[in-house]
Amino acid sequence: MKSLKTAVVACALVAPLVGTTNAAAATYPVKHPKLIDNPLYTAGSLPTTTCAETEVKNGSTEQARAYFDAVITCLETTWEQHLAAAGLDYEPVKVKHVAKVPKNWCDFGTSKNDSRVLYCEQTRTMAVQIGKSWTKDLSDLWLLHIASAVYAYHVQGLVGIGAAYDAAPYGKRAELHEQSRRYELQATCLSGAFIKSVWPMEGRTSKDWNYLVSLIQGDAPGDERWDGKTSTQRFWLKRGFATADPRSCNTWTAASSKVA
């Protein structure tokens, strides 16, 4: 399944809002209605709520896990309301904290990264491995983004985007890569939309947001193009934050240049 390759956020996971583009400008147009015209896009902006960050001390895995869980609670509140407004069914995600993700968990491969979060669509479960690379500095918004972006995979699964993406036909490997980038960039954008819906956050300023944007990394030069360039990843995160509206995150109708 394609989503098993892409539903991963590890250590590496601009421009103003632009007008809506259409599939005609895409090198590999996407036609599945669940992708291009999903009810997810029809309910307006995400509800404005508050999301209080829990106390975290650098180096504390226990507190980092508690912070992650608190963000998940905020995400559940927001997305349950939005999906209900869109006439879509909702189901909470399951979160499993682990010291190390078990080998072949949900058919994922192993990784040398000490920190990563995987989402298994079949069981609607997150496997959360928080290591030293994520706990050495817990003062930024990185964990908030990680939780929000991986939760976006859960949303994509609930509304049928995950299954439609898996089923989408492709010819050349370049087309597979572009489909993957559309899926991944949508998750990034939905993370930005959620963060905007709970913004401003107590004790946070635009400096914190801008620093988070600077942390976002895309495909490294020479790597296969699964996730999108760094500039593209940052563009979609900022696009979601600009509106808090999932409609702005319809990467499936964007021109190929916008999902490079």
C-alpha positions as CSV (number, residue, x, y, z in Angstrom):
1,M,0.0,0.0,0.0
2,K,1.3,3.4,-0.9
3,S,0.3,5.0,2.4
4,L,2.5,2.6,4.3
5,K,5.5,4.1,2.6
6,T,4.5,7.7,3.3
7,A,2.8,7.8,6.6
8,V,6.0,8.5,8.5
9,V,7.3,11.5,10.3
10,A,10.9,11.3,11.5
11,C,13.5,13.9,12.4
12,A,13.4,15.6,9.0
13,L,10.1,15.9,8.2
14,V,7.7,31.8,2.0
15,A,5.1,32.5,-0.2
16,P,1.7,34.1,0.4
17,L,-1.5,32.2,-0.2
18,V,-2.1,31.7,-3.9
19,G,-5.3,31.2,-5.9
20,T,-6.7,27.7,-6.4
21,T,-5.1,25.9,-9.2
22,N,-6.6,23.0,-11.2
23,A,-5.7,19.6,-12.3
24,A,-5.3,20.8,-15.9
25,A,-2.0,22.4,-14.9
26,A,-0.8,19.1,-13.5
27,T,1.7,16.8,-15.3
28,Y,-0.2,13.8,-13.9
29,P,-3.8,14.9,-13.2
30,V,-5.6,13.3,-10.3
31,K,-9.3,12.5,-11.0
32,H,-10.6,10.5,-8.0
33,P,-13.5,12.5,-6.4
34,K,-12.5,11.4,-2.9
35,L,-9.2,13.3,-3.5
36,I,-10.2,16.3,-5.5
37,D,-13.7,17.0,-4.2
38,N,-13.8,15.5,-0.7
39,P,-16.5,16.7,1.8
40,L,-13.5,17.6,4.0
41,Y,-13.1,20.7,2.0
42,T,-16.7,21.9,2.4
43,A,-17.1,22.7,6.1
44,G,-15.1,25.9,6.2
45,S,-12.3,26.8,8.6
46,L,-11.5,24.5,11.5
47,P,-13.3,25.6,14.7
48,T,-11.3,28.0,16.8
49,T,-10.3,26.4,20.1
50,T,-7.6,26.6,22.7
51,C,-4.8,24.1,23.2
52,A,-2.8,24.5,26.4
53,E,0.8,23.2,26.1
54,T,1.8,21.0,29.1
55,E,5.1,21.6,30.9
56,V,8.1,20.0,29.3
57,K,11.6,19.8,30.6
58,N,14.5,19.2,28.2
59,G,15.6,15.6,28.3
60,S,12.3,14.2,29.8
61,T,10.8,11.5,27.6
62,E,7.9,11.2,30.1
63,Q,7.0,14.8,29.8
64,A,7.4,14.8,26.0
65,R,5.0,11.9,25.8
66,A,2.5,13.7,28.0
67,Y,2.8,16.8,25.8
68,F,2.2,14.7,22.7
69,D,-0.9,13.1,24.3
70,A,-2.3,16.6,25.3
71,V,-1.9,17.8,21.7
72,I,-3.7,14.6,20.5
73,T,-6.6,15.5,22.8
74,C,-6.8,19.0,21.2
75,L,-6.7,17.4,17.8
76,E,-9.5,15.1,18.6
77,T,-11.7,18.0,19.8
78,T,-11.0,20.0,16.6
79,W,-11.3,17.3,14.0
80,E,-14.4,15.6,15.5
81,Q,-16.2,19.0,15.2
82,H,-15.0,19.6,11.7
83,L,-15.8,16.2,10.4
84,A,-19.3,16.4,12.0
85,A,-19.9,19.7,10.2
86,A,-18.8,18.1,6.9
87,G,-21.2,15.2,7.5
88,L,-18.3,12.7,7.9
89,D,-17.9,9.9,10.4
90,Y,-15.3,10.3,13.1
91,E,-13.2,7.9,15.1
92,P,-10.5,8.7,17.7
93,V,-7.0,7.7,17.0
94,K,-5.1,5.1,19.1
95,V,-1.7,6.2,20.4
96,K,1.0,3.7,21.4
97,H,4.2,5.0,23.0
98,V,7.2,2.8,22.5
99,A,10.9,2.9,23.3
100,K,11.5,1.5,19.9
101,V,9.0,0.7,17.1
102,P,8.8,-3.1,16.8
103,K,10.3,-4.5,13.7
104,N,7.8,-4.8,10.8
105,W,5.1,-3.0,12.8
106,C,2.3,-2.5,10.3
107,D,4.8,-3.5,7.6
108,F,7.1,-0.5,8.2
109,G,10.8,-1.0,7.8
110,T,13.4,-0.2,10.5
111,S,15.1,3.1,11.0
112,K,18.3,4.5,12.5
113,N,16.4,7.5,13.8
114,D,15.9,7.5,17.5
115,S,12.6,9.5,17.1
116,R,9.8,8.9,14.7
117,V,6.0,8.6,14.6
118,L,4.3,6.0,12.3
119,Y,0.6,5.8,11.5
120,C,-1.1,2.5,10.6
121,E,-4.3,3.1,8.7
122,Q,-5.5,-0.5,9.1
123,T,-5.6,-0.2,12.9
124,R,-5.9,3.6,13.1
125,T,-3.0,3.6,15.5
126,M,0.1,5.8,16.0
127,A,3.4,4.3,17.1
128,V,5.2,7.1,18.9
129,Q,9.0,6.7,19.5
130,I,10.4,9.8,21.2
131,G,14.2,9.7,21.7
132,K,16.9,12.1,22.6
133,S,16.9,14.0,19.3
134,W,13.4,15.2,20.1
135,T,13.9,15.8,23.9
136,K,17.1,17.7,23.9
137,D,15.3,20.9,23.2
138,L,11.6,20.9,24.0
139,S,11.1,24.7,23.9
140,D,9.9,24.9,20.3
141,L,6.7,23.8,18.5
142,W,8.2,20.7,16.8
143,L,6.2,18.1,18.8
144,L,3.0,20.1,18.2
145,H,3.7,19.9,14.4
146,I,4.6,16.3,14.5
147,A,1.4,15.3,16.3
148,S,-0.7,17.5,14.0
149,A,0.9,16.2,10.8
150,V,0.6,12.5,11.7
151,Y,-2.9,13.1,13.0
152,A,-3.6,14.5,9.5
153,Y,-2.9,11.0,8.1
154,H,-5.6,9.7,10.4
155,V,-8.0,12.4,9.1
156,Q,-7.1,11.4,5.5
157,G,-7.9,7.8,6.3
158,L,-11.2,8.6,8.0
159,V,-12.5,10.7,5.0
160,G,-11.4,8.2,2.3
161,I,-8.4,10.1,1.0
162,G,-6.0,7.4,2.2
163,A,-7.9,4.6,0.4
164,A,-8.3,6.7,-2.7
165,Y,-4.6,7.5,-2.8
166,D,-3.7,3.9,-2.4
167,A,-6.0,2.9,-5.2
168,A,-4.9,5.7,-7.6
169,P,-3.4,4.3,-10.8
170,Y,0.0,5.5,-11.9
171,G,2.3,4.8,-14.9
172,K,5.8,6.2,-14.5
173,R,7.6,6.2,-11.2
174,A,7.6,10.0,-11.4
175,E,3.8,9.9,-11.3
176,L,3.9,7.7,-8.1
177,H,6.3,10.2,-6.6
178,E,4.0,13.1,-7.4
179,Q,1.0,11.3,-5.9
180,S,3.1,10.7,-2.7
181,R,4.0,14.3,-2.5
182,R,0.4,15.4,-2.9
183,Y,-0.5,13.1,0.0
184,E,2.4,14.2,2.2
185,L,2.0,17.9,1.5
186,Q,-1.7,17.7,2.3
187,A,-0.8,16.4,5.8
188,T,1.7,19.2,6.3
189,C,-0.9,21.7,5.3
190,L,-3.5,20.3,7.6
191,S,-1.0,20.5,10.4
192,G,-0.6,24.2,9.7
193,A,-4.4,24.6,9.6
194,F,-4.8,23.0,13.0
195,I,-2.1,25.1,14.5
196,K,-3.8,28.3,13.2
197,S,-7.1,27.1,14.7
198,V,-5.5,27.1,18.2
199,W,-3.4,30.2,17.7
200,P,-2.4,32.4,19.4
201,M,-1.1,30.0,22.1
202,E,-0.3,31.2,25.6
203,G,3.4,32.2,25.8
204,R,4.0,31.9,22.1
205,T,4.7,34.6,19.5
206,S,5.2,34.8,15.8
207,K,8.9,34.1,16.5
208,D,8.0,30.6,17.6
209,W,5.9,30.0,14.5
210,N,8.7,31.3,12.2
211,Y,11.2,29.1,13.9
212,L,9.0,26.0,13.4
213,V,8.8,26.8,9.7
214,S,12.6,27.0,9.6
215,L,12.8,23.4,11.1
216,I,10.7,21.9,8.3
217,Q,12.8,19.9,5.8
218,G,11.8,18.2,2.6
219,D,13.5,15.6,0.4
220,A,17.3,15.9,0.5
221,P,19.1,16.5,-2.8
222,G,19.7,13.2,-4.5
223,D,16.9,11.3,-2.6
224,E,13.8,10.0,-4.2
225,R,11.1,12.6,-4.3
226,W,8.5,11.3,-1.9
227,D,7.8,14.3,0.3
228,G,8.5,17.5,-1.6
229,K,11.3,20.0,-1.6
230,T,12.0,22.0,1.6
231,S,10.5,25.1,0.1
232,T,7.4,23.2,-1.0
233,Q,6.9,21.7,2.4
234,R,7.2,25.1,4.0
235,F,4.8,26.6,1.5
236,W,2.0,24.2,2.3
237,L,2.6,24.5,6.1
238,K,2.2,28.3,5.8
239,R,-0.7,27.9,3.4
240,G,-2.7,25.9,6.0
241,F,-1.7,28.4,8.7
242,A,-2.9,31.3,6.6
243,T,-6.5,30.1,6.5
244,A,-7.1,27.3,9.0
245,D,-9.3,25.9,6.2
246,P,-8.8,22.3,4.9
247,R,-10.0,23.6,1.5
248,S,-6.7,25.4,1.2
249,C,-5.0,22.0,1.6
250,N,-6.4,20.4,-1.5
251,T,-3.1,19.5,-3.0
252,W,-4.7,17.0,-5.4
253,T,-5.9,19.9,-7.7
254,A,-2.7,21.9,-7.4
255,A,-0.3,22.4,-10.3
256,S,2.7,20.1,-10.4
257,S,4.9,23.0,-9.8
258,K,3.2,23.5,-6.4
259,V,3.9,20.0,-5.3
260,A,7.5,19.6,-6.5
